[in-house]
Amino acid sequence: MHIPQPVMIDLSQKHYTGIALRYGANFTQVLHPKQWEQYANFSTYALDVIGNLYLIPTPYISIHPSTFTLQKKLFRLDTTTGRVGIFMTFDDVRPRPDNPYGLSAVAYDCSDHTLWVASIDESSYQHSRGVIYHVDPATKRILQRVEGFDALTLRVIHAHKGTFLLAGSARDNGLYAFDISAEKGLASTPHKILELPDPNGRIRKINLQAKNQLELQAIPFSYSLVAQAAKEDRIHYLATWSPQKKVWMIEKKSR
């Protein structure tokens, strides 16, 4: 699209419906074709190695007639055409009025060029029935389906001990790690690696800052439509692993 780097991907929905790309000095210039608005709101994304942008839909502020249908679809902004379209439909995802959320997270694994996608449609405040899917984007085939964990965010990391899928829980303030192996795929049970200082926070974004360091963005979440995207509700933490103490040191970041 001939816009200069760096580019900021804006999914805030505050000024533009859907997705906008900000660039230029202080990111004041905006690219936002009208076509990007037709599927309403997105909450998070993953980029593949050639620049395709995979997008997760989200119900926002209120429920519309198309809300439940859209929540079961994974979208893609095509790097070649620049158009947003439906990439894949998960037919077993069934959002409903008491839980309007369907797909909740997506991550891309650069090592094998596959996607990890999470859904929380069957879950409630009392019951965890989330699903994590392993997807081959080349064939749109589901390679694995692991049930029983509500993931609000996903991130693949490659560490000296192996490959892991990090997952921020929608149910508590924990960050969990699933082992990924070439033979067995995703482990069925994760282990908790840290907890946020705020018991009401839920990890919505995971960024790799440096070796042994994660930036975590937390929001309140209760499976309802309380303005989950409001910026003032977001809290940022820096989590640093201490090899000497064998613990995660977590500090709140000022914004």
C-alpha positions in Angstrom: 0.0 0.0 0.0 3.1 2.2 -0.3 3.1 3.6 3.2 6.4 3.9 5.1 7.4 1.9 8.1 6.9 2.0 11.0 3.2 1.2 11.0 0.9 0.9 14.0 -2.1 -1.4 13.8 -5.0 0.3 15.4 -7.9 -1.9 16.5 -9.1 0.4 19.3 -12.5 1.2 17.5 -12.3 4.7 19.0 -12.1 6.6 15.7 -12.3 3.9 13.0 -14.5 0.8 12.8 -12.6 -2.4 12.1 -8.9 -1.8 11.5 -6.8 1.3 10.7 -3.1 1.6 10.0 -1.3 4.6 11.4 2.0 5.8 10.1 4.2 8.9 9.7 5.4 11.4 12.4 3.8 10.4 15.7 1.5 8.0 13.8 -0.8 10.9 12.8 -1.5 9.7 9.3 -4.1 7.0 8.8 -4.9 4.4 6.1 -8.5 3.2 6.5 -10.3 2.0 3.3 -14.1 1.8 3.7 -13.9 -1.9 2.8 -12.2 -2.6 6.2 -15.4 -1.6 8.0 -17.8 -4.2 6.6 -17.1 -6.9 9.3 -17.4 -4.4 12.2 -14.9 -4.8 15.1 -11.7 -6.7 15.7 -9.9 -7.2 19.0 -6.5 -8.8 18.2 -4.4 -10.0 15.4 -1.4 -12.1 14.2 1.0 -11.5 11.3 2.5 -14.2 9.2 5.9 -14.1 7.6 4.7 -12.4 4.3 2.5 -9.8 6.0 -1.0 -11.4 6.0 -2.9 -10.1 9.0 -5.2 -12.6 10.8 -7.9 -10.9 12.8 -10.2 -12.0 15.6 -13.7 -10.4 15.8 -15.2 -9.0 19.0 -18.6 -7.9 20.1 -18.3 -4.2 21.0 -20.6 -2.2 23.2 -23.8 -3.8 21.9 -25.0 -6.9 20.1 -26.2 -6.6 16.5 -28.1 -9.3 14.4 -24.8 -10.4 12.8 -22.8 -10.5 16.0 -23.1 -14.2 16.7 -22.3 -15.2 13.1 -19.2 -13.0 12.9 -17.8 -14.4 16.2 -17.2 -17.8 14.7 -15.1 -16.5 11.8 -11.3 -15.8 11.5 -10.6 -12.9 9.2 -7.6 -12.0 7.1 -6.3 -8.7 5.7 -4.6 -10.0 2.5 -1.1 -8.7 2.1 -1.4 -8.7 -1.7 -4.9 -7.3 -2.4 -5.2 -5.2 0.8 -8.7 -6.4 1.3 -10.3 -7.8 4.5 -12.3 -11.0 4.1 -13.5 -14.1 5.9 -10.6 -16.6 6.0 -12.1 -19.5 7.9 -15.3 -20.4 9.7 -15.3 -22.5 12.9 -18.7 -24.2 12.8 -18.5 -25.6 16.3 -18.2 -22.1 17.8 -21.7 -21.0 19.0 -21.9 -17.6 20.8 -25.1 -16.8 22.6 -26.7 -13.8 24.4 -25.2 -14.7 27.9 -21.8 -15.1 26.3 -21.4 -13.2 23.0 -17.8 -14.1 22.6 -16.7 -16.7 20.1 -13.1 -16.7 18.9 -10.9 -14.9 21.4 -7.2 -15.1 20.3 -4.8 -16.0 17.5 -1.1 -16.6 17.3 1.3 -17.4 14.4 4.2 -19.9 14.7 7.0 -18.8 12.4 8.7 -22.2 12.7 6.1 -24.3 11.0 3.8 -21.5 9.6 0.7 -22.6 11.5 -1.9 -20.7 13.5 -3.2 -21.2 17.0 -6.7 -20.0 17.5 -8.8 -19.9 20.8 -12.5 -19.8 21.4 -14.5 -19.2 24.6 -18.1 -19.4 23.4 -19.1 -22.4 25.5 -17.7 -21.0 28.7 -19.3 -19.0 31.5 -18.2 -17.3 34.7 -18.7 -20.7 36.4 -17.5 -23.2 33.7 -14.3 -23.3 31.6 -15.1 -24.9 28.2 -12.7 -23.0 26.0 -11.0 -24.6 23.0 -7.6 -24.1 21.4 -7.3 -25.0 17.7 -4.1 -25.7 15.8 -4.7 -24.7 12.2 -2.8 -25.1 8.9 -3.5 -21.9 7.1 -2.4 -23.3 3.8 -5.1 -25.9 3.8 -7.4 -24.4 6.5 -7.4 -27.8 8.2 -7.7 -28.1 11.9 -4.6 -30.2 13.0 -5.5 -30.4 16.7 -8.3 -29.4 19.1 -7.6 -29.0 22.9 -10.5 -28.4 25.2 -10.9 -27.1 28.7 -8.9 -23.8 28.8 -10.3 -20.3 28.3 -7.6 -18.3 26.5 -7.9 -14.6 26.2 -4.6 -14.3 24.4 -2.0 -16.6 22.8 1.7 -16.3 22.0 4.2 -18.8 20.7 7.7 -18.7 22.2 10.8 -20.7 21.4 13.0 -21.1 24.5 16.0 -23.2 25.3 13.8 -25.7 27.0 11.5 -26.1 23.9 8.5 -24.5 22.2 5.6 -23.2 24.3 2.2 -21.7 23.7 1.7 -18.9 26.2 -1.9 -18.3 27.2 -3.5 -15.5 29.2 -6.4 -16.9 31.1 -9.9 -15.4 30.8 -10.8 -17.0 34.2 -8.0 -15.8 36.5 -4.9 -13.5 36.6 -2.5 -16.2 35.5 -0.2 -16.6 32.5 0.0 -20.3 31.5 2.3 -22.3 29.2 1.4 -25.3 27.1 4.2 -27.5 25.9 4.4 -28.0 22.1 6.1 -31.1 20.8 6.6 -32.3 17.2 5.3 -35.8 18.2 2.3 -35.0 20.4 1.4 -31.4 19.5 -0.1 -29.2 22.2 -0.1 -30.7 25.7 -3.6 -31.0 27.1 -2.7 -29.4 30.4 -0.7 -26.2 30.9 1.3 -25.1 33.8 1.0 -21.7 35.4 4.1 -19.6 35.2 3.1 -16.4 36.9 0.2 -14.3 38.4 -0.5 -10.6 38.0 -0.5 -8.6 41.2 -4.1 -7.6 40.6 -6.4 -10.6 41.1 -9.0 -9.0 38.9 -6.7 -8.5 35.9 -6.8 -10.7 32.8 -3.9 -10.8 30.4 -5.0 -9.6 27.0 -1.7 -9.1 25.3 1.8 -10.7 25.5 4.8 -9.1 24.0 8.3 -10.4 24.0 10.5 -7.5 25.2 13.9 -9.2 25.5 15.5 -12.3 26.8 13.6 -13.4 29.9 11.3 -10.4 29.7 7.6 -10.1 28.8 5.3 -7.1 28.6 1.8 -8.0 29.6 -1.3 -5.9 29.1 -4.2 -6.6 31.4 -7.9 -5.8 31.3 -11.0 -6.6 33.4 -13.0 -9.4 31.8 -16.2 -11.2 32.9 -17.6 -12.7 29.7 -19.9 -9.7 29.3 -20.0 -6.6 27.1 -18.7 -4.1 29.7 -16.5 -1.9 27.5 -13.6 -4.4 27.4 -11.7 -2.2 24.9 -11.6 1.0 27.0 -8.0 2.2 27.1 -8.3 3.5 30.6 -9.0 0.0 31.8 -5.7 -1.4 30.5 -2.8 -1.9 32.8 0.7 -2.7 31.6 3.2 -4.9 33.5 6.8 -5.9 32.9 7.6 -9.4 33.9 11.3 -10.3 34.1 12.6 -13.8 34.9 15.3 -13.9 37.5 17.6 -16.9 36.9 19.2 -16.4 40.3 16.0 -16.3 42.4 14.0 -18.6 40.0 11.0 -16.3 40.1 9.3 -13.8 37.9 9.7 -10.2 39.0 6.6 -8.2 38.0 6.3 -4.5 38.0 3.5 -2.2 36.9 4.5 0.1 34.0 3.5 3.8 33.9 2.0 4.9 30.6 
